[in-house]
Amino acid sequence: METNKKLRFAIFGNEYQPNKSTAILTILSYLSRRGAEIYIDRPFYDFLQQEHRIEARISGVFDGNNFDADYVISMGGDGTFLKAATRVGPKQTPIIGVNMGRLGFLADVLPSEATDTLDAIYSGTYETESHSAIMVETEGELITGCPYALNDIAVLKRDNASMISIDTCINGEHLITYQADGLIVSTPTGSTAYSLSNGGPIIVPQTSTLCLTPVAPHSLNIRPIVLGDDSVVTLTVESRSHNFLIAIDGRSEKLTEATTLTIRKAPFTINIVKRNGRRYFASLREKMMWGVDGRK
């Protein structure tokens, strides 16, 4: 159903893509013609002013999570999308991912499709997919950043350290003590990211699962394991260096080995805007290049 409501858009972007960011001018012009309220994340706004001297009238600039919008537009690759999703968090604002990079599972709207996607927003001919997120709680040392992840949470050895021991319990029951370079706890959304590069399975979104994927395990018998997403995963790490890294959607922090991590499903979902007719398996085949003859 077409809406005449004055919509509010919060825009995030990658300020490290100067040769690809001109598509934002088209989007800003479109939204201005529609009478939308436009709010831009401050670092991206400063970049646009420096590189393009944008002339479109905007309603404001925001910092951190201090925005209130009907839709979020992420302009960049999947990394930019993940940062935007973290900032959206419990707001659950639908996110439109405009792909300015090369490979986008999350940011799957091409710049040439951006105005058509916004047309779909205004005409109501779009879908939203709800993707589960996960969160980490610590006992001992506290993490300083956002505890939520759309893709994955990983514990990893420090660069100059030997492998670590990761005692792993599921719902209070001991599973195994991994001897490995790390362990990835991923959502279905994150199954095509870091987990996949370490031999984890591709998991279709909305399957209500988590996957534990070891990084370079000492034993070749160790394989990824898929759990229900109502599981609570508790990790305790031992390391010769007495510390380790935790990476939350790639945002890493150092923690001491006395810290216990509890990872569980977050109490909210991340909502991603999809144009009608966009199909997951077709996108998967395209992104993974299944069926492409490499001999040509």
C-alpha positions in Angstrom: 0.0 0.0 0.0 1.5 3.3 -1.0 2.3 5.7 1.8 2.0 9.5 1.9 3.6 9.6 5.3 6.7 11.8 5.6 9.4 9.2 6.2 12.6 9.6 8.2 15.8 8.0 6.9 19.1 7.6 8.8 22.1 7.1 6.5 25.3 5.3 7.3 28.2 5.0 4.8 31.7 4.0 4.2 33.9 7.1 4.2 36.8 5.1 2.6 35.2 4.7 -0.8 35.7 8.1 -2.5 35.3 6.8 -6.0 32.1 4.9 -5.3 30.2 7.3 -3.0 28.6 9.5 -5.7 25.5 7.2 -5.6 24.6 8.9 -2.3 23.9 12.1 -4.3 21.2 10.2 -6.3 19.7 8.9 -3.1 19.7 12.2 -1.4 18.1 13.9 -4.4 15.4 11.2 -4.5 14.6 11.5 -0.8 14.5 15.3 -1.0 12.0 15.2 -3.9 9.9 12.8 -1.7 10.0 15.3 1.2 11.7 12.8 3.4 13.6 13.8 6.6 17.2 12.9 6.1 19.7 12.2 8.9 23.3 11.3 8.2 25.9 9.7 10.5 28.4 12.4 11.4 31.7 10.7 10.0 29.9 10.0 6.7 28.5 13.5 6.6 31.9 15.1 7.1 33.3 12.8 4.4 30.6 13.8 1.9 31.0 17.5 2.6 34.8 17.2 2.1 34.6 15.0 -1.1 31.3 16.2 -2.8 30.0 19.4 -1.1 26.5 17.9 -1.0 23.8 20.5 -1.6 20.8 18.4 -0.7 18.8 19.7 2.3 19.1 17.3 5.3 17.3 17.4 8.6 20.3 16.7 10.8 23.5 14.9 11.6 23.7 12.3 14.4 26.3 10.6 16.6 26.3 7.0 17.8 22.9 5.5 18.3 21.2 8.9 18.7 18.8 8.7 15.8 15.1 8.0 15.3 14.1 6.9 11.8 11.6 4.8 9.9 14.4 3.2 7.8 18.2 3.0 7.8 20.2 3.1 4.6 23.7 1.5 4.7 25.9 2.5 1.8 29.0 0.3 1.6 29.8 -3.4 1.7 28.7 -6.0 4.3 31.2 -4.5 6.8 29.4 -1.1 6.7 26.1 -3.0 7.0 27.3 -4.8 10.1 28.3 -1.5 11.7 25.0 0.0 10.9 23.2 -3.1 12.3 25.1 -2.8 15.5 24.1 0.9 15.8 20.4 0.0 15.1 20.4 -2.9 17.6 17.2 -3.0 19.7 15.6 -0.2 17.7 14.9 -2.9 15.0 14.7 -0.2 12.3 14.5 -1.9 8.8 17.9 -1.6 7.0 18.4 -1.1 3.3 21.8 -2.3 2.3 23.2 -0.5 -0.8 26.2 -2.5 -2.0 29.2 -0.3 -2.9 31.6 -3.2 -2.7 32.3 -6.4 -4.5 30.5 -9.2 -2.5 27.4 -8.5 -0.6 25.2 -11.0 1.2 23.7 -8.3 3.5 24.1 -5.2 1.3 22.5 -6.7 -1.8 21.0 -3.6 -3.4 23.1 -2.4 -6.3 23.5 1.4 -6.6 21.6 1.2 -9.9 18.7 -0.4 -8.0 18.6 2.1 -5.1 15.8 4.3 -6.4 13.7 1.3 -7.4 14.1 0.0 -3.9 13.1 3.3 -2.4 10.1 3.3 -4.8 9.2 0.0 -3.3 9.4 1.5 0.2 7.0 4.2 -0.7 4.6 1.9 -2.6 4.7 -0.8 0.1 5.9 -3.4 -2.4 8.8 -4.8 -0.3 9.5 -7.4 2.3 11.5 -7.4 5.5 13.5 -10.4 6.6 14.1 -10.8 10.4 17.6 -12.0 11.2 18.5 -13.2 14.6 21.4 -11.6 16.5 23.6 -12.9 19.3 25.1 -11.2 22.3 27.9 -11.8 24.8 28.0 -11.3 28.5 31.3 -11.5 30.5 32.1 -12.5 34.0 35.4 -11.0 35.1 36.8 -8.4 32.8 34.1 -6.3 31.0 34.0 -5.6 27.3 34.0 -1.9 26.4 32.2 -2.1 23.0 28.7 -3.2 21.8 27.9 -6.8 22.9 25.7 -7.6 19.9 26.6 -9.3 16.7 24.5 -10.1 13.5 27.2 -12.4 12.1 29.4 -13.9 14.7 31.3 -13.7 18.0 34.7 -15.3 18.0 37.4 -16.0 20.6 40.9 -16.0 19.1 44.5 -16.3 20.1 46.7 -13.2 20.1 48.9 -12.7 17.0 52.1 -13.9 18.7 50.5 -16.5 20.9 50.3 -20.3 20.5 46.9 -22.0 20.3 44.5 -21.6 23.1 42.3 -23.9 25.1 38.5 -23.1 25.0 36.4 -25.0 27.5 32.9 -25.0 26.0 29.6 -25.8 27.7 26.1 -25.9 26.1 23.3 -25.1 28.5 25.6 -26.0 31.4 26.7 -29.3 29.9 30.4 -29.7 29.0 30.8 -30.2 25.2 34.6 -30.2 24.6 37.7 -28.3 25.3 38.9 -27.0 21.9 42.7 -26.8 21.3 42.7 -24.4 18.5 43.5 -20.9 17.2 40.0 -19.9 18.1 36.3 -20.6 18.0 33.5 -18.9 16.1 29.9 -18.8 17.3 27.9 -17.7 14.3 24.2 -17.0 13.4 22.7 -18.3 10.1 23.4 -14.9 8.7 27.0 -15.2 9.6 27.4 -18.7 8.3 28.6 -17.3 4.9 31.2 -15.1 6.6 34.1 -16.0 8.9 32.6 -19.4 9.8 32.5 -20.4 6.1 36.1 -19.6 5.6 37.0 -22.0 8.4 35.0 -24.9 7.0 31.6 -24.2 8.6 28.4 -25.0 6.8 26.2 -22.6 4.9 23.0 -22.2 7.0 19.8 -20.8 5.5 18.5 -17.7 7.4 15.5 -18.1 9.7 16.5 -21.6 10.7 16.8 -20.7 14.4 20.3 -22.2 14.8 23.8 -21.3 16.0 27.0 -22.9 14.7 30.2 -23.5 16.6 33.2 -23.5 14.1 36.8 -24.1 15.4 39.6 -22.1 13.8 42.6 -24.4 12.9 41.8 -27.1 15.5 44.7 -29.2 16.8 42.7 -32.4 16.2 41.4 -33.2 12.7 38.5 -35.0 14.3 36.9 -31.8 15.5 34.1 -30.5 13.2 31.6 -27.7 13.3 28.4 -28.3 15.3 25.0 -26.8 14.8 22.8 -26.0 17.8 19.3 -24.6 18.4 19.5 -20.8 18.9 17.9 -21.2 22.3 21.2 -22.7 23.5 23.4 -20.8 25.9 27.1 -21.2 25.1 29.7 -20.7 27.9 33.3 -20.3 27.1 36.4 -20.3 29.4 39.8 -19.7 27.7 43.3 -20.7 28.8 46.3 -19.2 27.0 50.1 -19.2 27.6 49.9 -15.4 27.2 47.1 -15.3 29.8 44.9 -13.3 27.4 43.0 -13.6 24.2 40.9 -11.7 21.7 37.1 -11.5 21.4 35.9 -10.4 18.0 32.2 -9.2 17.8 31.3 -8.9 14.1 35.0 -8.1 13.6 35.3 -5.6 16.4 38.1 -7.0 18.6 39.1 -6.5 22.2 41.7 -8.1 24.4 40.4 -10.0 27.5 42.3 -11.8 30.3 41.9 -15.6 30.5 40.1 -15.4 33.8 37.1 -13.9 31.9 34.1 -16.3 31.3 32.0 -15.6 28.2 28.3 -16.4 27.9 26.9 -16.2 24.4 23.2 -16.4 23.7 20.5 -15.2 21.2 19.9 -11.4 21.5 16.4 -10.3 22.6 15.7 -8.6 19.2 16.1 -9.2 15.5 17.8 -7.2 12.7 15.2 -6.4 10.0 16.6 -6.3 6.4 14.6 -4.7 3.5 14.3 -7.0 0.5 12.6 -6.1 -2.8 9.8 -8.4 -3.8 11.1 -11.2 -6.0 14.6 -11.3 -4.5 15.3 -14.9 -3.7 17.9 -16.3 -1.3 19.1 -19.4 -3.2 19.4 -17.4 -6.4 21.6 -14.9 -4.5 23.6 -17.7 -2.9 24.3 -19.3 -6.3 25.4 -15.9 -7.7 27.6 -14.9 -4.7 29.2 -18.3 -4.4 29.5 -18.7 -8.2 28.1 -22.2 -8.1 27.8 -23.7 -11.5 30.4 -21.4 -13.0 32.9 -23.3 -15.2 36.3 -22.1 -14.0 38.0 -23.6 -17.0 36.8 -20.9 -19.3 
